[in-house]
Amino acid sequence: MSLRNYLNDTVKLKRGMSPSLREDYIYRSMEELVLREGREFKNQPLPPYYAQMEKKMCFRNAMNLALREPALTYVEGYGLSIIPVHHAWCVDRDGMIVDPTWDYEPDREYFGIPFDLKFVTDLVNSKETYGVIDDWTNNWPLLRGIPEGGKIPDAFWL
């Protein structure tokens, strides 16, 4: 199974299960948001000049790495190795993965949304938890749409 297939299948399933979605929501699920607004990223081993960081802390690790390294962009979405997992990582200006949390596996897939770092840090500081997509305490505001300037356009890497 590819990560894109997982996202497509999950979107279809959740669309069928949630007909009473609030009118102001554009996306019915986090998977739909990521599938429609995100993109695939090229996997690579962690470059040697970046340190491996604490396991299971991907949202914190990716944000802190992006804060320390201005050439990197924070990305949040899904990663696939054995199973799909909500995950965060960074990418360089060539769109190559810089994942300080997971060990490298050549078949791993990444599909996510590159976010503006100021948007990420403002949101994280306001809600006092890491991560931007799964904001269940505020009823998933990004399912209503990503605010202008919150997302890095794909043209950034072209």
WOFENTA-V245189 format. One line per field, one symbol per residue. ss: DSSP state (a for helix, b for strand, c for the rest). phi: phi as a letter, one per 40 degrees, with the letter a starting at -180 (. if undefined). burial: I if it has 9 or more other C-alpha atoms within 8 Angstrom, else O. A space follows every 50 residues. Layout:
BEGIN
ss: ???
phi: ???
burial: ???
END
This chain:
BEGIN
ss: ccaaaaaaaaaaaaaaaccccccccccccaaaaaaaacbbbbcccccccc cccccccaaaaaaaaaaaccccbbbbbbbbcccbbbbbbbbccccbbbcc ccccccccbbbbbbbcaaaaaaaaaaaccccccccaaaccaaaacccccc bccaaaac
phi: .ccccdcdcccccccccbcccdccccbcacccdcccbcacbccaccdccb ccbccgbcccdcccccccbdcbbcbbibbbbcbcbcababbcccgccbbc bcccbcccbbaabcbcccdccccccccgacgbcccccbgfcccchcddgc bccdcdcc
burial: OOIOOIIIOIIOOIIOOOOOOOOOIOIIIIIIIIIOOIIOIIIIIIOOOO OOOOOOOIIIIIIOIIOOOOOIIIIIIIIIIOOIOOIIIIIIIOIIIIII IOOOOOOIIIIIIIIIIOIIIOIIOOOOOOIIIOIOOOOIOIIIIOOOOI IIOOOOOO
END
